[in-house]
Amino acid sequence: MTWTWLLRRRPPTLWIVWPLLVVCGMLAPQLASHYVRGVRLHSDPAVARRPGNPVAGQPDASVARQPDVADPAAPAEFRVRLETTKGAIVIDVHRDRAPHGADRFHRLVASGYYDDTRFFRVVEGQWAQFGINGDPGVASAWRTRTIPDDPPKESNVRGTVTFAFAVPHGRATQVYIALTDLSARQDSQGFVPFGRVVEGMGVADALNSEYGERAGGGIRAGRQQPLFDGGNAYLDREFPRLDRIIRARVAR
């Protein structure tokens, strides 16, 4: 085949083929780049874990699923609104009271970690605990991503919000609301409040407490593994009347 032969065609084949060749030449580098990036995403875990890189067969790598990323500093003051099955609870957070705790809580709320989670440990007149994500993969990924302890500045009085933990520097995602004054027992143990309920304390008091410590209990009791293995499916099957957080949002 020669270029002269192409020109003699009716209509001239070159007039049709030449624009196609130009377009292909322009697209080739971009197609090659996407191909290489796709190979890296599926073959290099370090690349696949970067925020914004979806992995085949897995949820998008959102902040909630990226515990290896350092917690950014939270605002000096902010409020979080928990929309629950009993009503709204508003938590006021001052970062200077517990910087590490405030940063972690703000990050988890902003990323949607607490959405559709259960109040799995509610003991009437004591505490209401939540913070194990309903997706076992997400909950397990965060379980060991702990934060340093904050020095105590506030007492664990009624309405305070505090991270639960079992060992020093062991706080991760689980939080409880004090339904009574717990300072006599918990101040000396290193429980450091980072927030306080300013609206909806009556809602917290009304959360279903019929299961008490049976739906997982505290971290120190060592009975939470079924929650990490089975997530919301397990809790909804075994403890169907637990109240839950519908959504949690940073209000300001």
Backbone bond lengths (Angstrom), bond angles and torsions (degrees), N, CA, C in turn:
res aa  C-N    CA-C-N  psi(-1)  N-CA   C-N-CA  omega(-1)  CA-C   N-CA-C  phi
1 M - - - 1.459 - - 1.534 108.88 -
2 T 1.371 116.31 139.04 1.461 121.49 178.07 1.513 108.97 -125.48
3 W 1.349 115.55 162.21 1.459 119.66 177.66 1.519 110.94 -62.90
4 T 1.355 117.85 -31.96 1.466 120.75 178.53 1.515 110.47 -62.97
5 W 1.339 115.22 -40.36 1.474 118.86 179.36 1.522 110.61 -63.15
6 L 1.353 115.60 -38.80 1.454 118.38 -179.73 1.517 111.71 -63.59
7 L 1.356 116.11 -38.31 1.459 119.96 -178.89 1.516 112.29 -68.29
8 R 1.373 118.06 -27.76 1.472 120.84 -178.40 1.515 112.22 -78.59
9 R 1.352 116.93 -11.69 1.462 118.87 -179.82 1.528 110.99 -67.11
10 R 1.354 117.46 151.86 1.466 122.85 178.73 1.535 108.93 -119.69
11 P 1.381 120.48 111.28 1.469 125.36 -4.29 1.521 109.01 -73.47
12 P 1.323 117.43 160.71 1.465 120.03 -176.45 1.524 110.54 -55.64
13 T 1.338 115.91 118.89 1.468 121.05 -176.85 1.523 111.66 -61.24
14 L 1.330 118.02 -35.66 1.456 121.04 -178.01 1.511 111.80 -60.51
15 W 1.337 116.33 -35.12 1.461 119.36 -179.58 1.534 110.84 -63.76
16 I 1.306 117.01 -28.36 1.467 121.59 179.72 1.522 110.86 -87.50
17 V 1.328 115.90 -44.15 1.459 120.85 -174.53 1.522 111.41 -70.63
18 W 1.344 117.62 -39.94 1.465 120.42 -174.42 1.526 112.95 -58.02
19 P 1.349 120.91 -48.05 1.481 119.42 177.36 1.520 112.66 -60.02
20 L 1.339 116.71 -36.24 1.463 119.61 178.99 1.523 111.22 -64.93
21 L 1.342 115.53 -40.04 1.459 119.47 178.42 1.532 111.05 -63.97
22 V 1.337 117.39 -38.24 1.460 121.16 179.35 1.522 110.69 -65.07
23 V 1.345 116.60 -45.84 1.467 120.86 -179.58 1.516 110.85 -61.86
24 C 1.341 116.78 -44.11 1.464 120.22 179.88 1.526 110.82 -61.76
25 G 1.331 115.28 -39.24 1.458 119.02 179.24 1.521 112.32 -63.71
26 M 1.354 116.46 -34.96 1.463 120.47 179.80 1.529 111.62 -73.69
27 L 1.341 117.84 -35.03 1.456 121.40 -176.13 1.514 113.52 -83.43
28 A 1.310 117.96 -22.43 1.467 121.22 -173.75 1.525 113.37 -55.17
29 P 1.344 120.89 -47.81 1.470 119.73 -179.52 1.522 113.13 -61.55
30 Q 1.353 116.76 -38.61 1.452 119.25 -178.99 1.517 111.28 -68.32
31 L 1.333 116.61 -41.55 1.460 120.09 178.63 1.517 110.82 -62.82
32 A 1.313 116.06 -40.77 1.458 119.96 179.33 1.530 110.92 -64.16
33 S 1.352 116.27 -39.50 1.457 120.14 179.82 1.518 111.46 -63.52
34 H 1.352 117.02 -44.28 1.460 120.63 178.91 1.516 111.36 -63.77
35 Y 1.338 116.08 -37.01 1.461 119.98 -179.98 1.526 110.07 -64.70
36 V 1.311 116.42 -46.17 1.464 120.70 -179.20 1.517 110.53 -63.32
37 R 1.355 116.93 -43.30 1.471 120.04 179.41 1.525 110.53 -62.15
38 G 1.330 117.53 -40.74 1.458 120.27 178.32 1.511 112.30 -61.76
39 V 1.322 116.31 -40.75 1.460 119.77 178.01 1.522 110.33 -62.88
40 R 1.354 117.33 -42.79 1.460 120.96 -179.39 1.520 111.56 -65.05
41 L 1.335 117.88 -39.93 1.453 120.63 -179.34 1.512 111.68 -61.37
42 H 1.319 117.23 -36.62 1.446 120.35 -175.97 1.517 113.22 -91.35
43 S 1.319 118.44 -14.41 1.450 120.11 -177.59 1.518 113.34 -111.05
44 D 1.327 118.01 -18.83 1.462 121.58 -176.82 1.516 109.60 -116.50
45 P 1.357 118.81 102.72 1.465 120.76 -178.03 1.517 113.07 -58.17
46 A 1.325 117.06 -32.46 1.464 119.40 -178.97 1.509 111.17 -63.83
47 V 1.338 116.53 -37.48 1.461 120.69 177.50 1.520 109.94 -74.24
48 A 1.322 116.88 -41.61 1.455 120.72 -176.95 1.516 112.15 -62.92
49 R 1.335 117.85 -27.87 1.451 120.44 -177.36 1.509 113.86 -81.87
50 R 1.339 118.43 -9.75 1.461 119.41 -178.52 1.528 110.87 -64.99
51 P 1.339 117.53 139.52 1.461 119.69 178.84 1.525 111.65 -53.86
52 G 1.350 114.75 133.75 1.455 119.31 177.99 1.510 113.55 94.51
53 N 1.333 118.76 -6.51 1.453 121.51 178.61 1.515 109.78 -99.99
54 P 1.334 119.02 102.24 1.455 119.92 178.85 1.515 110.37 -70.06
55 V 1.323 116.34 145.53 1.452 121.99 177.63 1.519 107.80 -114.92
56 A 1.316 116.73 135.78 1.461 120.98 -177.31 1.523 110.55 -54.77
57 G 1.344 116.34 131.38 1.445 121.14 177.37 1.517 114.81 79.75
58 Q 1.333 118.49 0.96 1.456 122.12 -179.37 1.525 109.61 -128.52
59 P 1.363 116.34 158.87 1.469 118.61 176.80 1.516 110.61 -63.21
60 D 1.324 115.83 159.99 1.463 119.34 174.44 1.515 110.23 -56.88
61 A 1.322 115.67 147.01 1.475 120.84 -177.92 1.517 110.05 -77.63
62 S 1.324 117.25 70.59 1.460 121.73 179.16 1.522 109.38 -77.00
63 V 1.324 115.69 172.66 1.461 119.89 -179.77 1.523 110.89 -58.65
64 A 1.330 116.54 -38.54 1.463 119.49 -178.79 1.518 111.89 -61.18
65 R 1.329 116.81 -23.76 1.458 120.47 -178.37 1.522 112.12 -104.93
66 Q 1.334 116.35 15.82 1.459 120.85 -177.52 1.525 111.01 -124.93
67 P 1.336 117.79 66.96 1.464 119.14 -177.38 1.518 113.92 -66.48
68 D 1.346 118.73 -17.73 1.459 120.21 -179.05 1.527 112.40 -72.58
69 V 1.328 116.62 -17.10 1.457 120.65 179.86 1.522 109.34 -77.41
70 A 1.326 117.80 133.14 1.461 121.23 -178.10 1.525 111.47 -62.99
71 D 1.332 116.30 144.96 1.456 120.42 177.99 1.526 110.22 -68.57
72 P 1.324 118.05 124.87 1.473 119.25 174.74 1.520 109.74 -72.58
73 A 1.316 116.56 156.10 1.460 120.49 179.45 1.519 110.69 -66.00
74 A 1.306 116.11 133.17 1.457 121.76 178.19 1.521 109.74 -79.98
75 P 1.335 117.71 164.72 1.468 119.72 173.30 1.529 110.62 -60.02
76 A 1.305 116.38 158.08 1.468 120.70 -179.73 1.523 111.09 -59.26
77 E 1.328 117.04 -37.08 1.454 122.50 176.09 1.522 108.79 -140.25
78 F 1.309 116.84 139.97 1.464 120.73 175.02 1.520 109.58 -158.83
79 R 1.299 115.50 163.06 1.463 120.98 176.97 1.525 109.78 -122.28
80 V 1.316 114.37 147.17 1.459 121.22 178.14 1.522 108.34 -121.36
81 R 1.319 115.30 132.14 1.457 121.10 178.45 1.532 109.37 -107.02
82 L 1.317 116.01 119.00 1.457 121.70 175.66 1.527 108.64 -98.25
83 E 1.310 116.46 114.96 1.461 120.46 173.66 1.521 107.09 -89.40
84 T 1.333 116.69 111.13 1.452 120.74 -175.96 1.522 110.52 -113.31
85 T 1.322 115.38 172.84 1.461 120.10 178.54 1.526 112.26 -71.39
86 K 1.319 117.86 -6.86 1.461 121.52 176.16 1.530 112.09 -108.20
87 G 1.325 117.75 -9.30 1.453 121.62 -176.54 1.518 111.29 136.35
88 A 1.315 116.08 -169.98 1.464 120.63 -174.65 1.534 111.65 -96.39
89 I 1.331 114.22 142.33 1.464 122.60 173.86 1.523 107.04 -124.95
90 V 1.320 117.45 127.51 1.459 121.90 -179.66 1.529 108.99 -111.74
91 I 1.331 115.29 126.95 1.465 121.86 -178.06 1.515 109.19 -112.42
92 D 1.318 116.07 127.59 1.464 122.89 177.43 1.529 108.31 -96.84
93 V 1.340 116.33 126.87 1.467 121.09 -176.37 1.530 109.41 -121.52
94 H 1.325 115.68 130.52 1.464 122.41 173.13 1.517 107.36 -116.09
95 R 1.302 116.15 117.21 1.462 120.39 -173.08 1.525 112.52 -60.88
96 D 1.323 118.18 -31.74 1.467 119.29 -176.32 1.528 112.69 -68.78
97 R 1.327 117.65 -14.63 1.464 120.30 178.31 1.527 111.68 -76.44
98 A 1.326 116.65 -33.27 1.469 121.11 -179.27 1.536 107.25 -163.71
99 P 1.338 117.64 83.22 1.473 121.08 -173.26 1.526 114.66 -56.06
100 H 1.325 117.27 -47.01 1.470 118.95 -178.63 1.532 110.96 -65.03
101 G 1.324 116.53 -42.43 1.451 120.21 179.06 1.521 112.22 -64.72
102 A 1.334 116.56 -42.63 1.465 120.44 179.34 1.521 111.31 -64.13
103 D 1.331 116.60 -42.48 1.464 120.43 179.88 1.523 110.91 -62.20
104 R 1.327 117.02 -45.17 1.463 119.70 -178.95 1.523 111.30 -66.77
105 F 1.320 117.19 -43.88 1.465 120.02 -179.11 1.520 110.65 -62.53
106 H 1.321 116.94 -45.22 1.468 121.03 179.40 1.520 110.36 -59.80
107 R 1.305 117.05 -44.25 1.460 120.60 -178.99 1.525 111.87 -63.55
108 L 1.328 116.59 -44.67 1.461 119.79 -178.74 1.526 111.51 -66.30
109 V 1.324 116.73 -41.57 1.465 119.39 178.48 1.526 110.50 -64.54
110 A 1.335 116.69 -48.10 1.465 121.00 -176.80 1.518 112.15 -61.99
111 S 1.311 117.28 -28.09 1.469 120.32 -178.12 1.522 112.91 -91.92
112 G 1.343 117.40 -2.03 1.462 120.22 178.02 1.515 114.64 85.01
113 Y 1.320 117.66 13.16 1.464 120.82 -176.46 1.532 111.96 -58.90
114 Y 1.323 117.35 -38.73 1.462 120.23 -174.21 1.531 113.34 -86.17
115 D 1.312 118.27 -4.46 1.463 120.08 179.92 1.527 110.64 -62.51
116 D 1.309 116.29 135.43 1.473 123.43 177.70 1.530 112.08 58.57
117 T 1.330 116.72 38.54 1.458 120.48 174.35 1.525 109.68 -106.41
118 R 1.336 115.81 158.22 1.459 121.32 -173.75 1.529 112.44 -99.57
119 F 1.331 115.70 146.30 1.460 120.62 167.09 1.529 105.28 -80.98
120 F 1.325 116.01 88.08 1.458 120.56 -169.55 1.523 113.43 -85.59
121 R 1.317 116.53 -13.29 1.468 119.40 -179.79 1.521 109.20 -134.23
122 V 1.305 115.50 93.25 1.464 120.89 179.22 1.523 108.15 -121.75
123 V 1.309 115.82 115.28 1.460 122.15 176.66 1.518 107.24 -114.17
124 E 1.311 116.25 116.66 1.462 121.37 -174.76 1.528 111.12 -53.49
125 G 1.326 115.46 129.63 1.448 120.37 178.04 1.520 114.06 73.30
126 Q 1.338 117.65 12.52 1.460 121.03 -179.82 1.527 111.27 -128.04
127 W 1.331 117.37 -71.38 1.465 120.94 -176.35 1.520 111.26 -158.38
128 A 1.317 114.43 161.39 1.472 122.35 174.18 1.518 106.23 -130.82
129 Q 1.329 116.10 112.95 1.468 121.02 -172.48 1.523 111.48 -111.11
130 F 1.333 115.54 142.90 1.458 122.88 177.51 1.527 108.36 -149.16
131 G 1.340 116.62 175.18 1.455 118.43 173.46 1.513 116.63 125.53
132 I 1.343 118.13 12.01 1.466 120.41 172.45 1.520 106.67 -105.05
133 N 1.313 116.86 113.75 1.457 121.26 -177.00 1.525 110.99 -58.99
134 G 1.337 115.60 145.65 1.451 120.62 -177.28 1.510 115.23 -72.44
135 D 1.311 117.35 -13.72 1.465 122.70 175.88 1.531 107.52 -93.82
136 P 1.335 118.95 114.23 1.468 120.55 -176.88 1.523 113.99 -54.90
137 G 1.326 117.79 -35.78 1.451 120.63 -179.93 1.514 112.11 -64.92
138 V 1.336 115.89 -43.24 1.466 120.83 179.25 1.524 110.14 -68.42
139 A 1.328 117.03 -46.56 1.467 120.80 -178.68 1.525 111.23 -59.71
140 S 1.324 117.00 -43.27 1.466 120.37 -178.65 1.525 111.80 -68.29
141 A 1.333 116.31 -36.12 1.465 119.52 -179.63 1.522 111.37 -63.84
142 W 1.326 116.48 -34.80 1.465 120.81 -177.96 1.520 113.27 -87.90
143 R 1.287 118.30 -15.10 1.464 122.07 -169.60 1.530 113.00 -57.12
144 T 1.309 117.08 -39.47 1.471 120.55 -177.08 1.524 112.95 -102.65
145 R 1.331 117.87 4.66 1.470 121.19 179.01 1.523 108.69 -87.85
146 T 1.297 114.88 75.94 1.460 120.76 -172.45 1.527 112.10 -88.38
147 I 1.312 114.75 167.00 1.462 121.79 -179.54 1.524 109.46 -118.26
148 P 1.323 117.52 157.92 1.471 119.78 177.76 1.528 110.98 -65.90
149 D 1.304 115.43 153.45 1.464 120.06 176.35 1.530 110.60 -67.92
150 D 1.318 115.27 146.16 1.463 121.43 171.67 1.523 108.40 -98.23
151 P 1.313 118.40 145.25 1.467 119.67 174.91 1.527 109.97 -68.31
152 P 1.322 117.86 141.71 1.473 120.12 -178.18 1.517 112.97 -68.42
153 K 1.327 115.32 133.93 1.460 121.51 176.91 1.528 111.93 -129.81
154 E 1.335 115.96 -18.95 1.461 120.76 -178.85 1.525 108.76 -127.41
155 S 1.320 116.74 153.97 1.458 121.78 175.61 1.520 110.20 -89.47
156 N 1.318 115.18 154.83 1.462 121.63 -178.79 1.529 110.60 -84.23
157 V 1.324 114.92 68.04 1.460 120.12 179.34 1.525 108.91 -86.81
158 R 1.314 115.42 172.86 1.461 120.60 179.76 1.534 110.51 -54.87
159 G 1.311 115.89 133.84 1.451 121.54 177.01 1.516 114.84 93.05
160 T 1.327 117.96 -9.93 1.459 118.77 178.84 1.523 110.46 -75.33
161 V 1.323 115.52 155.62 1.467 122.77 -178.28 1.521 107.43 -121.78
162 T 1.321 116.24 127.59 1.453 121.73 -167.90 1.523 110.36 -141.34
163 F 1.320 117.55 147.69 1.460 121.50 173.00 1.525 109.94 -77.15
164 A 1.316 115.40 137.14 1.459 121.26 173.63 1.529 108.96 -84.72
165 F 1.329 116.16 152.49 1.464 119.91 177.68 1.524 108.83 -161.01
166 A 1.327 115.73 164.78 1.462 120.85 178.67 1.519 112.22 -114.40
167 V 1.341 117.02 -32.13 1.459 121.81 -177.24 1.520 108.91 -132.15
168 P 1.323 118.85 161.65 1.465 120.34 177.40 1.517 111.90 -55.01
169 H 1.311 116.10 141.29 1.466 123.23 -178.65 1.534 110.70 57.36
170 G 1.319 115.61 37.33 1.457 119.96 -174.75 1.515 115.14 -113.55
171 R 1.333 117.67 13.37 1.468 119.73 -179.09 1.528 110.39 -79.08
172 A 1.318 116.04 137.62 1.470 119.93 -178.02 1.530 111.59 -133.17
173 T 1.329 118.40 -73.91 1.468 120.88 -175.21 1.525 113.78 -136.53
174 Q 1.325 118.10 -18.80 1.463 120.04 -173.68 1.528 111.73 -81.76
175 V 1.316 114.47 132.95 1.461 122.90 -173.16 1.523 108.82 -131.53
176 Y 1.317 116.76 148.77 1.464 119.15 174.51 1.517 110.63 -136.00
177 I 1.326 113.75 151.86 1.464 122.76 174.85 1.527 107.50 -101.74
178 A 1.321 117.14 127.51 1.463 120.84 177.93 1.524 109.11 -75.93
179 L 1.332 116.73 119.80 1.454 121.34 -179.68 1.528 111.91 -91.18
180 T 1.330 115.70 -2.42 1.463 121.93 175.87 1.526 106.96 -152.30
181 D 1.298 117.11 179.64 1.458 121.01 176.88 1.533 108.69 -75.97
182 L 1.315 116.24 110.17 1.460 122.12 -178.54 1.523 112.46 -104.02
183 S 1.311 116.81 8.71 1.462 120.08 -171.98 1.528 113.04 -61.42
184 A 1.314 118.31 -37.25 1.460 120.64 -177.42 1.526 111.46 -61.04
185 R 1.330 116.87 -34.01 1.465 120.37 -177.83 1.518 113.33 -94.16
186 Q 1.338 117.18 -35.80 1.452 118.58 -166.17 1.529 115.22 -105.03
187 D 1.288 118.41 -21.21 1.469 118.83 178.90 1.526 111.01 -59.45
188 S 1.317 116.86 -43.39 1.462 120.99 -176.43 1.527 112.62 -73.76
189 Q 1.338 117.05 -14.22 1.462 120.70 -179.24 1.528 112.94 -92.91
190 G 1.316 117.10 -0.87 1.462 119.53 176.34 1.507 115.83 92.40
191 F 1.329 117.83 13.49 1.460 120.00 175.91 1.531 108.35 -77.79
192 V 1.335 115.95 122.16 1.462 121.19 -170.89 1.531 110.52 -116.44
193 P 1.311 119.08 108.08 1.468 120.68 177.71 1.527 111.40 -62.99
194 F 1.328 115.24 140.37 1.472 120.50 175.14 1.520 111.19 -116.93
195 G 1.327 116.77 -9.18 1.457 120.01 -178.36 1.512 111.30 -153.69
196 R 1.324 114.50 175.91 1.466 120.42 -179.88 1.521 109.03 -146.77
197 V 1.315 116.86 139.01 1.462 121.79 176.54 1.520 108.70 -71.60
198 V 1.331 116.11 123.34 1.459 120.64 179.86 1.534 111.79 -111.35
199 E 1.313 116.35 -14.71 1.469 121.85 174.65 1.521 107.99 -145.02
200 G 1.319 116.70 138.74 1.458 120.61 173.68 1.515 114.90 89.99
201 M 1.331 118.43 23.02 1.459 118.81 177.98 1.528 110.78 -64.23
202 G 1.321 115.77 -32.32 1.460 119.32 175.36 1.522 111.81 -63.74
203 V 1.334 116.10 -32.93 1.472 120.86 176.30 1.521 109.52 -65.43
204 A 1.340 116.34 -44.93 1.467 119.84 178.53 1.528 111.14 -60.55
205 D 1.324 116.82 -40.45 1.467 120.23 178.52 1.529 111.69 -63.56
206 A 1.336 116.41 -29.71 1.466 120.75 -174.61 1.523 113.87 -88.02
207 L 1.323 118.58 -5.05 1.463 120.64 -179.91 1.521 110.22 -58.37
208 N 1.311 117.00 141.06 1.463 122.07 -174.70 1.531 111.68 -59.32
209 S 1.320 115.35 120.06 1.465 120.50 -178.57 1.527 112.86 -112.55
210 E 1.329 117.59 13.31 1.463 119.51 -173.75 1.532 113.02 -63.13
211 Y 1.342 118.15 -26.63 1.464 120.47 -177.72 1.537 112.62 -91.08
212 G 1.320 117.00 -14.63 1.449 120.32 176.94 1.522 113.38 52.22
213 E 1.330 115.31 -124.50 1.465 121.78 -178.68 1.531 112.44 -87.14
214 R 1.322 117.93 -0.53 1.473 120.59 -172.72 1.525 113.94 -78.10
215 A 1.344 118.21 -19.31 1.471 120.44 -175.70 1.521 111.69 -94.56
216 G 1.327 116.17 34.84 1.457 120.11 178.37 1.505 113.05 130.18
217 G 1.328 116.65 -40.41 1.451 120.20 179.51 1.521 112.73 68.39
218 G 1.324 114.84 -167.52 1.454 120.15 -179.44 1.516 112.33 -83.95
219 I 1.321 116.10 169.22 1.463 120.82 -179.51 1.523 110.29 -61.12
220 R 1.314 117.40 -41.08 1.464 121.40 -174.85 1.523 113.00 -69.36
221 A 1.331 116.91 -21.04 1.467 119.43 -179.06 1.525 112.07 -74.31
222 G 1.335 116.97 -21.84 1.460 120.01 176.18 1.514 115.69 74.92
223 R 1.332 117.80 26.25 1.472 120.25 -178.51 1.534 112.44 -117.94
224 Q 1.309 117.76 22.73 1.463 120.37 -175.34 1.527 114.68 -93.72
225 Q 1.313 118.32 -6.27 1.464 119.69 -174.01 1.530 113.50 -55.73
226 P 1.347 120.16 -40.36 1.471 118.82 177.85 1.529 113.63 -57.95
227 L 1.339 117.52 -29.18 1.461 120.58 178.95 1.528 110.02 -71.07
228 F 1.323 116.74 -38.73 1.462 120.27 178.71 1.532 111.06 -73.60
229 D 1.308 117.03 -30.17 1.473 120.72 -179.87 1.530 112.19 -80.73
230 G 1.335 115.81 -39.66 1.462 119.34 -172.22 1.512 115.82 -108.93
231 G 1.334 117.92 -15.52 1.459 120.96 177.02 1.517 113.49 60.74
232 N 1.323 115.09 -149.16 1.463 120.61 -178.44 1.521 112.55 -62.42
233 A 1.325 117.23 -32.56 1.465 120.00 -179.50 1.532 109.90 -60.18
234 Y 1.309 116.52 -42.74 1.468 120.37 178.65 1.526 110.87 -65.80
235 L 1.326 117.17 -48.76 1.457 120.17 -177.77 1.527 111.80 -63.88
236 D 1.325 116.84 -40.57 1.464 119.60 -178.65 1.526 111.59 -68.65
237 R 1.313 116.11 -28.75 1.470 119.58 178.51 1.525 111.85 -78.43
238 E 1.326 116.49 -44.08 1.460 120.61 -173.55 1.532 113.51 -90.26
239 F 1.330 116.67 -27.91 1.467 121.08 -176.57 1.530 108.43 -137.15
240 P 1.321 116.90 67.47 1.472 121.31 -167.96 1.519 115.79 -66.84
241 R 1.323 118.61 -15.30 1.465 119.71 -175.90 1.529 112.86 -102.10
242 L 1.308 117.62 13.71 1.459 119.57 175.09 1.523 110.10 -62.01
243 D 1.311 116.91 140.24 1.456 119.59 170.89 1.527 108.97 -76.36
244 R 1.323 116.06 161.17 1.468 119.27 -176.15 1.517 110.45 -142.71
245 I 1.326 113.66 162.88 1.466 121.22 171.01 1.521 106.92 -88.72
246 I 1.306 116.39 117.73 1.465 120.07 177.69 1.524 109.13 -71.23
247 R 1.315 115.66 -47.83 1.458 121.71 175.84 1.520 109.31 -157.17
248 A 1.326 115.11 151.88 1.464 121.51 176.28 1.516 107.17 -124.95
249 R 1.331 117.43 132.91 1.458 120.68 -177.18 1.533 110.44 -138.90
250 V 1.312 115.41 145.56 1.458 119.94 171.81 1.521 106.59 -74.48
251 A 1.320 116.03 118.84 1.465 120.51 -174.22 1.520 111.59 -82.78
252 R 1.321 118.68 -32.96 1.464 122.10 177.97 1.527 110.00 -164.00
